[in-house]
Amino acid sequence: MSDRAGTVTLFAFDEGEGLSEHTALHYALLHVLEGETEVTISGRTNRLEQGEAIIIPAGRPHAVRATKRFKMLLTMIRSKRPD
């Protein structure tokens, strides 16, 4: 789903797969639906399991790696960052 306010995307990864380090212009909410993952934000690694979520701040380098097969829902929020 996508509109002017943001996007909602479902991702699925096998163990060892993921998204390489990148940055985004907008805040995002990553919600783990199944499995386990490591989410690295600005060099700090966070381990997440099913049911857990993390906010990825706009402009911060981040990467995602499946430590076990997993699915995530990524919600991008297209609004201005608070100053």
NORPELIN-V411102 format. One record per pair of residues at least 12 apart in sequence whose ideal C-beta (glycine too) atoms are under 8 Angstrom apart, sorted by the first residue. I is the first residue (numbers start at 1). J is the second residue. D is the distance in whole Angstrom. If there is no record, write none. Layout:
((I:J:D) (I:J:D))
This chain:
((4:78:7) (5:77:7) (5:78:6) (5:79:7) (6:26:7) (6:75:6) (6:76:5) (6:77:5) (6:78:5) (6:79:8) (7:74:8) (7:75:7) (7:76:5) (7:78:8) (8:73:7) (8:74:7) (8:75:5) (8:76:8) (9:73:7) (9:74:5) (9:76:8) (10:33:8) (10:71:7) (10:72:8) (10:73:6) (10:74:8) (11:71:7) (11:72:5) (11:73:8) (11:74:6) (12:69:8) (12:70:7) (12:71:5) (13:37:8) (13:64:8) (13:66:4) (13:69:7) (13:70:6) (13:71:8) (13:72:8) (14:66:6) (14:69:5) (15:66:5) (15:67:7) (15:68:6) (15:69:5) (16:65:7) (16:66:6) (17:65:8) (17:66:5) (18:37:7) (18:63:7) (18:64:4) (18:65:4) (18:66:6) (19:63:6) (19:64:4) (20:63:6) (21:40:7) (21:61:5) (21:62:7) (21:63:4) (22:61:7) (22:62:7) (22:63:7) (23:59:6) (23:60:7) (23:61:5) (23:62:7) (24:56:7) (24:58:6) (24:59:8) (24:62:8) (24:76:7) (25:58:6) (25:59:7) (26:58:5) (26:76:5) (26:77:6) (26:78:5) (26:79:7) (27:55:6) (27:56:7) (27:57:6) (27:58:5) (27:76:8) (27:77:5) (27:79:8) (27:81:7) (28:55:7) (28:56:4) (28:74:6) (28:75:6) (28:76:5) (28:77:7) (29:53:6) (29:54:8) (29:55:6) (29:56:8) (29:74:7) (29:75:4) (29:77:7) (30:48:8) (30:53:6) (30:54:5) (30:55:8) (30:56:6) (30:64:7) (30:72:6) (30:73:8) (30:74:5) (31:52:8) (31:53:4) (31:72:6) (31:73:5) (31:74:8) (31:75:7) (32:48:5) (32:49:6) (32:50:6) (32:51:7) (32:52:5) (32:53:7) (32:70:6) (32:71:8) (32:72:5) (33:50:7) (33:70:8) (33:71:4) (33:72:6) (33:73:6) (34:50:6) (34:69:8) (34:70:6) (34:71:5) (35:49:8) (35:50:6) (35:66:7) (35:68:5) (35:69:5) (35:70:3) (35:71:7) (36:48:7) (36:49:5) (36:50:7) (36:66:7) (36:67:5) (36:68:4) (36:70:6) (37:64:6) (37:65:7) (37:66:5) (37:67:6) (37:68:8) (37:70:5) (37:72:7) (38:64:7) (38:65:5) (38:67:6) (39:54:6) (39:56:7) (39:62:7) (39:63:7) (39:64:5) (40:62:6) (40:63:5) (40:64:8) (40:65:8) (41:54:8) (41:56:6) (41:57:7) (41:60:5) (41:61:8) (41:62:5) (42:60:5) (42:61:6) (42:62:7) (43:61:8) (47:67:7) (50:70:8) (58:81:5) (59:81:8))
